[in-house]
Amino acid sequence: MKLSARNVLKGTVQEIHAGAVNMEVVIRLADGVEVVAIITKTACDRLGLAVGKPAYAVIKASSVMVAVD
């Protein structure tokens, strides 16, 4: 796999929550941190995602906001 994104985080699918159109996928990283993504049901099926399977969270953002109270 070759990607232009610099943030590729390897983990394990922890949970998948089905909606009518979208799926919420929770990926647990090695340090216990969880990354949550909303993807289409079609994408979830095409990727063969299932709880316990390895997966990558690929993050590519053109901007990141920072906030404080």
C-alpha atoms as a printed R data frame, in Angstrom:
   type eleno elety resid chain resno       x      y      z
1  ATOM     1    CA   MET     A     1   0.000  0.000  0.000
2  ATOM     2    CA   LYS     A     2   1.411  3.392 -0.991
3  ATOM     3    CA   LEU     A     3  -0.320  6.584  0.120
4  ATOM     4    CA   SER     A     4   0.370 10.280  0.031
5  ATOM     5    CA   ALA     A     5  -1.072 10.669  3.536
6  ATOM     6    CA   ARG     A     6   1.570 10.925  6.237
7  ATOM     7    CA   ASN     A     7  -0.585  9.822  9.143
8  ATOM     8    CA   VAL     A     8  -1.171  6.084  8.845
9  ATOM     9    CA   LEU     A     9  -2.049  4.477 12.176
10 ATOM    10    CA   LYS     A    10  -2.183  0.695 12.429
11 ATOM    11    CA   GLY     A    11  -4.711 -0.834 14.784
12 ATOM    12    CA   THR     A    12  -7.471 -3.378 15.248
13 ATOM    13    CA   VAL     A    13 -11.170 -2.941 14.541
14 ATOM    14    CA   GLN     A    14 -12.740 -2.743 17.995
15 ATOM    15    CA   GLU     A    15 -16.370 -1.969 17.151
16 ATOM    16    CA   ILE     A    16 -18.605 -1.462 14.134
17 ATOM    17    CA   HIS     A    17 -21.938  0.309 14.584
18 ATOM    18    CA   ALA     A    18 -24.345  0.066 11.653
19 ATOM    19    CA   GLY     A    19 -26.584  2.885 10.562
20 ATOM    20    CA   ALA     A    20 -29.031  3.030  7.675
21 ATOM    21    CA   VAL     A    21 -26.367  4.241  5.239
22 ATOM    22    CA   ASN     A    22 -23.150  4.780  7.195
23 ATOM    23    CA   MET     A    23 -21.074  2.690  9.573
24 ATOM    24    CA   GLU     A    24 -19.148  3.950 12.605
25 ATOM    25    CA   VAL     A    25 -15.845  2.075 12.790
26 ATOM    26    CA   VAL     A    26 -13.734  2.186 15.955
27 ATOM    27    CA   ILE     A    27 -10.060  1.282 15.495
28 ATOM    28    CA   ARG     A    28  -7.973  0.722 18.623
29 ATOM    29    CA   LEU     A    29  -4.293  1.600 18.258
30 ATOM    30    CA   ALA     A    30  -1.458 -0.217 20.033
31 ATOM    31    CA   ASP     A    31  -1.344  2.342 22.857
32 ATOM    32    CA   GLY     A    32  -5.059  1.918 23.600
33 ATOM    33    CA   VAL     A    33  -6.137  5.117 21.866
34 ATOM    34    CA   GLU     A    34  -9.250  4.763 19.717
35 ATOM    35    CA   VAL     A    35  -9.852  6.430 16.367
36 ATOM    36    CA   VAL     A    36 -13.444  6.616 15.123
37 ATOM    37    CA   ALA     A    37 -14.396  6.969 11.459
38 ATOM    38    CA   ILE     A    38 -17.729  7.232  9.688
39 ATOM    39    CA   ILE     A    39 -17.679  5.407  6.351
40 ATOM    40    CA   THR     A    40 -20.324  4.130  3.980
41 ATOM    41    CA   LYS     A    41 -21.737  0.641  4.393
42 ATOM    42    CA   THR     A    42 -20.496 -0.112  0.875
43 ATOM    43    CA   ALA     A    43 -16.930  0.834  1.837
44 ATOM    44    CA   CYS     A    44 -17.123 -1.243  5.021
45 ATOM    45    CA   ASP     A    45 -18.293 -4.280  3.054
46 ATOM    46    CA   ARG     A    46 -15.715 -3.756  0.287
47 ATOM    47    CA   LEU     A    47 -12.901 -3.551  2.839
48 ATOM    48    CA   GLY     A    48 -14.132 -6.656  4.629
49 ATOM    49    CA   LEU     A    49 -14.008 -4.906  7.990
50 ATOM    50    CA   ALA     A    50 -14.877 -6.997 11.017
51 ATOM    51    CA   VAL     A    51 -14.246 -6.769 14.750
52 ATOM    52    CA   GLY     A    52 -10.798 -8.132 15.584
53 ATOM    53    CA   LYS     A    53  -9.344 -7.623 12.101
54 ATOM    54    CA   PRO     A    54  -6.339 -5.351 11.555
55 ATOM    55    CA   ALA     A    55  -7.000 -2.021  9.860
56 ATOM    56    CA   TYR     A    56  -5.322  1.323  9.287
57 ATOM    57    CA   ALA     A    57  -6.675  4.753 10.187
58 ATOM    58    CA   VAL     A    58  -5.397  7.014  7.404
59 ATOM    59    CA   ILE     A    59  -5.658 10.699  8.226
60 ATOM    60    CA   LYS     A    60  -5.199 13.362  5.570
61 ATOM    61    CA   ALA     A    61  -6.392 16.817  6.461
62 ATOM    62    CA   SER     A    62  -5.869 20.101  4.709
63 ATOM    63    CA   SER     A    63  -6.344 21.956  7.980
64 ATOM    64    CA   VAL     A    64  -6.344 21.184 11.671
65 ATOM    65    CA   MET     A    65  -8.109 23.437 14.161
66 ATOM    66    CA   VAL     A    66  -6.851 23.981 17.691
67 ATOM    67    CA   ALA     A    67  -9.059 25.358 20.478
68 ATOM    68    CA   VAL     A    68  -8.812 26.130 24.181
69 ATOM    69    CA   ASP     A    69 -11.343 27.146 26.821
